[in-house]
Amino acid sequence: MTETLDVEAIRAAVADAGRRHLAAAMAADTDALADLIADDVLYAHSDGIPEDKDGYLRRVASGLYLTIAMNHSVDHIRVLADHVAVVRGTTISNSTPESAYRMDNLKAYVLDVWAYRDGRWQLVEHHVTLAGTRHG
């Protein structure tokens, strides 16, 4: 017997978890992030630097994301099973005035994988690719 997934409910829950993740990162709320991020998460940033959970939380705690203003949109949430969803989105980042470095209108594509574990949605993979020109 095949169980019918409530795809829209899963999409809504994953979208909410994604919004809470972004808000917690920008507020340097490492407690909230620790709950939202799986212990075995892999972050692959646009600069090619991979991070595990501890490394990511240290970066957040350092205040790095407090100097970035992000406009993030979710382009598609693909539900693969009742416990796995893939989110494709677009982010445009800008430095805030207090930032020591400039990042103006930096566009990137984001691919996140969320898994339902221990009664909550947790981020297990995060990959960012800078937008560029097409070749060929």
C-alpha positions as CSV (number, residue, x, y, z in Angstrom):
1,M,0.0,0.0,0.0
2,T,1.4,3.4,-1.0
3,E,1.0,6.3,1.4
4,T,0.1,9.6,-0.1
5,L,2.4,12.4,0.9
6,D,1.0,15.8,1.9
7,V,3.5,17.5,-0.4
8,E,2.1,21.0,0.3
9,A,2.4,20.6,4.0
10,I,6.0,19.4,3.7
11,R,6.8,22.3,1.4
12,A,5.3,24.8,3.9
13,A,7.3,23.2,6.8
14,V,10.6,23.2,4.9
15,A,10.0,26.8,3.7
16,D,9.4,27.9,7.3
17,A,12.6,26.1,8.4
18,G,14.5,27.8,5.7
19,R,13.2,31.3,6.7
20,R,14.1,30.5,10.4
21,H,17.6,29.4,9.3
22,L,18.3,32.6,7.4
23,A,16.9,34.8,10.2
24,A,18.9,33.0,12.8
25,A,22.1,33.3,10.7
26,M,21.7,37.0,10.2
27,A,20.9,37.5,13.9
28,A,23.9,35.3,15.0
29,D,21.4,33.1,17.0
30,T,23.6,30.0,17.3
31,D,21.2,28.3,19.6
32,A,18.4,28.4,17.0
33,L,20.9,27.3,14.3
34,A,22.1,24.4,16.3
35,D,18.6,23.1,16.4
36,L,17.9,23.7,12.7
37,I,21.2,22.2,11.4
38,A,22.0,18.5,11.4
39,D,25.1,17.4,13.2
40,D,26.4,15.9,9.9
41,V,25.7,19.0,7.8
42,L,28.0,20.0,5.0
43,Y,28.1,23.7,4.0
44,A,29.7,24.4,0.7
45,H,30.1,28.2,0.4
46,S,30.4,30.1,-2.9
47,D,34.1,30.6,-2.3
48,G,34.5,26.8,-2.3
49,I,35.2,26.5,1.4
50,P,33.4,23.5,2.9
51,E,32.3,23.7,6.6
52,D,30.9,21.3,9.1
53,K,28.4,22.3,11.8
54,D,30.9,23.5,14.3
55,G,32.8,25.6,11.7
56,Y,29.6,27.2,10.5
57,L,28.4,28.0,14.0
58,R,31.8,29.6,14.8
59,R,31.4,31.8,11.7
60,V,28.0,32.9,12.7
61,A,29.0,33.6,16.2
62,S,31.9,35.8,14.9
63,G,29.3,38.2,13.5
64,L,30.1,37.5,9.9
65,Y,26.4,37.4,8.8
66,L,25.6,40.6,10.7
67,T,27.4,42.5,8.0
68,I,25.4,41.0,5.2
69,A,22.0,42.0,4.0
70,M,20.4,39.1,2.0
71,N,17.4,39.0,-0.2
72,H,16.6,35.3,-0.6
73,S,13.9,33.7,-2.7
74,V,12.8,30.1,-2.9
75,D,12.4,29.1,-6.5
76,H,11.3,25.5,-6.0
77,I,10.9,22.9,-3.2
78,R,11.1,19.4,-4.4
79,V,9.7,16.8,-2.0
80,L,11.6,13.5,-2.5
81,A,10.0,11.6,0.3
82,D,8.1,12.3,3.5
83,H,11.4,13.0,5.2
84,V,13.6,14.6,2.5
85,A,13.1,17.8,0.5
86,V,15.5,19.8,-1.8
87,V,15.2,23.6,-2.0
88,R,16.5,25.6,-4.9
89,G,16.7,29.3,-4.4
90,T,18.4,32.6,-5.3
91,T,20.2,34.9,-3.0
92,I,21.3,38.5,-3.6
93,S,23.8,39.6,-0.9
94,N,24.9,43.1,0.0
95,S,27.3,44.4,2.6
96,T,25.7,46.6,5.3
97,P,27.4,50.0,6.0
98,E,29.3,48.5,9.1
99,S,30.9,45.8,7.0
100,A,34.7,45.9,6.5
101,Y,34.4,44.5,3.0
102,R,32.1,45.3,0.0
103,M,29.7,42.8,-1.5
104,D,27.2,44.6,-3.7
105,N,24.5,42.8,-5.5
106,L,26.3,39.5,-5.3
107,K,23.9,37.0,-6.9
108,A,24.1,33.3,-6.0
109,Y,22.1,30.1,-6.5
110,V,21.5,28.0,-3.4
111,L,20.6,24.3,-3.1
112,D,19.6,23.1,0.3
113,V,18.7,19.5,1.4
114,W,16.4,19.2,4.4
115,A,15.7,16.0,6.3
116,Y,13.0,15.3,8.8
117,R,14.9,13.9,11.9
118,D,14.1,13.7,15.5
119,G,10.7,15.4,15.0
120,R,12.0,18.5,13.1
121,W,13.3,19.6,9.7
122,Q,17.1,19.9,9.7
123,L,19.5,21.2,7.1
124,V,21.8,18.4,6.0
125,E,23.4,20.0,2.8
126,H,23.9,23.6,1.8
127,H,25.6,24.5,-1.5
128,V,26.0,28.0,-3.0
129,T,27.1,28.8,-6.5
130,L,27.8,32.3,-7.7
131,A,25.8,33.4,-10.7
132,G,27.8,34.0,-13.7
133,T,27.6,33.9,-17.5
134,R,26.8,30.9,-19.5
135,H,29.5,29.2,-21.6
136,G,28.8,27.9,-25.0
